[in-house]
Amino acid sequence: MATRDDSPDGMKFNRRNFLKSTGVVGLAETVAAPGDAAAQSEPAAVGPGDVPVRLNVNGRPIDLMIEPRVTLLDALRTRANLTGNKRGCDRGTCGACTMLVDGRTVYSCSTLAIEVQGKQIRTVDGLANGDQLHPVQQAFCDRDALMCGFCTPGFIMASVGLLEKHPNATPEQIRKGLDGNICRCGTFPRIFEAVSSVKGGQRG
């Protein structure tokens, strides 16, 4: 490496000496030092290939081998053949994929399956008891609260979550509880009527 000897004090300057004087070399050596305690304390990486994932869905365990990046919606639709909930916007805004996780509504298109292990997952596929529909499902049929039906599973799951939390939901609570779901056909009045008609709910 070329040096400069023509400084007034006769010091030789090169890139390494300059970096040492600024402390950059020492910092770089510290960061790159093998066996660093901070690096050793980091959790082991998972993936990128398939890893075992156990999900508790509608009261039964489902064992899957999936990549960590797979969403809950994709895991259940494409790997477990639970196709009740739909993919709409795939951006966590329309609500068609709504499921209940530990009693809370979630957008399954933006929830990683690996993150909900050990939690209770409920989908629209598990609501009916044999041939007997869940009261919310029956209300949607009785009140004709669907047209194309694509958004219906998400609306039903959001409604179930709402009524389990507020059995005597007020009109305002119903509006707020369903404000994360969109019906592109515009059947909101019938949906509102169906949810209000469920036993324990108040009609608006």
C-alpha positions, -999 to +999 in steps of 0.1 A: +000+000+000+013+034-009+024+057+020+030+094+023+063+105+041+061+141+033+041+151+064+057+178+086+063+153+115+075+125+093+045+102+100+036+077+074-001+077+065-019+049+049-055+037+049-050+013+078-033+039+100-061+063+092-088+037+101-071+028+133-069+065+143-107+067+139-115+034+156-132+019+126-108-011+125-114-020+161-152-017+156-151-039+126-130-065+144-154-065+174-185-069+152-169-098+132-153-115+162-163-152+162-181-166+192-197-133+200-221-138+230-249-117+214-247-138+182-248-170+202-279-159+221-300-155+189-327-181+183-319-208+157-333-200+123-364-219+112-366-229+075-364-220+047-376-255+039-407-273+053-409-276+090-434-295+112-464-274+123-493-286+145-525-266+144-555-270+166-584-264+142-621-268+151-611-289+181-588-314+164-550-314+158-537-310+123-501-319+116-485-302+086-451-299+069-450-263+056-426-235+051-425-209+079-438-182+054-471-201+047-502-182+059-529-198+080-553-194+051-530-213+027-521-239+052-558-248+058-571-244+023-543-261+003-528-285+029-558-295+052-586-292+026-606-268+048-618-245+020-647-227+038-629-194+043-620-177+011-592-156-003-605-122-013-581-093-014-551-112+000-541-079+017-559-082+051-586-056+042-618-074+029-624-099+057-634-129+035-607-150+052-617-141+088-612-169+113-612-170+151-580-176+170-584-179+208-618-162+204-604-132+185-611-125+148-580-125+126-573-121+089-559-156+081-544-143+048-519-122+067-514-145+097-486-171+096-496-206+104-465-212+124-474-183+147-507-198+159-494-231+170-509-240+204-539-217+199-575-226+193-584-219+157-620-219+144-631-218+108-665-217+092-660-254+083-664-263+120-695-243+130-723-267+120-732-297+141-737-324+116-767-312+095-776-286+120-763-251+111-749-227+137-775-201+147-756-174+128-754-196+097-791-203+099-799-166+103-779-157+072-800-182+053-833-171+068-826-134+062-812-140+027-780-122+038-759-133+009-757-129-028-725-143-044-716-158-010-679-152-014-677-129+017-702-149+037-678-172+056-658-142+068-689-123+078-702-154+097-670-159+116-668-122+125-705-124+136-698-154+158-669-137+174-690-106+180-720-124+195-698-146+218-683-115+232-715-094+232-745-118+233-769-089+234-750-068+209-764-033+202-767-020+167-736+001+172-717-029+185-728-049+154-716-022+130-683-019+148-678-057+151-683-062+113-665-031+101-635-052+090-656-071+065-667-060+030-696-072+009-690-062-027-726-071-036-738-046-011-760-069+011-751-050+043-787-044+054-796-081+052-763-090+070-771-066+098-806-079+101-794-115+102-769-108+130-795-088+149-820-116+147-799-143+163-812-153+197-797-131+224-792-102+200-812-070+197-828-060+164-817-026+152 
